[in-house]
């Protein structure tokens, strides 16, 4: 965690409270309440902090307006290249006003992204990872759950499975990916409910989704 993480989180709380004083903000570093029904703002001030420290463009800001557990409006920003992603439920998703669309790649020919921690020895016995490696394919391994998800929405990556992501990691990109034609569920293929805390998700172009979910079963 850097000073920037905590400062941005505090700025988000301050700004939202000016316009929506009754709303609850849930941030990775600081929150004004807990998960629940009604309207919540779920924010990750800097997703991919390690990348931010190294100056990599995989570090991104994200915020999502969630109503009764469902993402309704989302904004994600990558400051290095000034890439602004946005989505409103039922209105598509965009990057700097360019409409996004996921790929039609299959599990055999599509690139699958993983978090860097999967290459560490302590995670080498992950059953789902062993099943994925059995496809004998190259994997894209780089930091930033939000960045990886945006690559799915852009059609550059076919899918991104992660058994440990939290709501603040993916709330915004959940909507961005789905509005680009993709699919986002928990690791069992069930609907994610952002009115409560959870861990783990599968983010994909939809084509490879069942294959990625099967890795966890």
Number of C-alpha atoms within 10 A of each C-alpha: 10 11 7 13 19 17 13 18 22 16 12 19 21 13 11 15 15 9 9 9 11 11 16 21 26 23 25 19 17 18 17 11 12 14 20 16 14 13 20 25 25 27 32 28 27 28 25 22 20 16 17 20 11 10 11 16 18 24 25 25 23 25 26 30 21 23 17 16 19 22 27 20 22 25 23 24 21 19 13 13 8 11 15 18 24 26 28 18 15 11 10 18 29 21 20 13 11 11 16 24 22 26 23 17 18 17 19 11 11 21 20 25 25 21 16 12 13 15 12 8 8 9 11 12 10 12 12 18 18 12 14 19 11 9 10 9 14 12 14 15 15 17 23 25 26 28 22 25 30 26 20 32 35 23 24 19 24 29 34 25 29 22 14 12 16 17 26 25 27 27 30 32 32 30 31 36 30 24 24 24 21 26 25 26 19 20 25 16 17 12 13 22 18 23 20 13 13 15 14 17 26 26 32 32 30 23 19 22 24 15 14 26 20 14 16 19 9
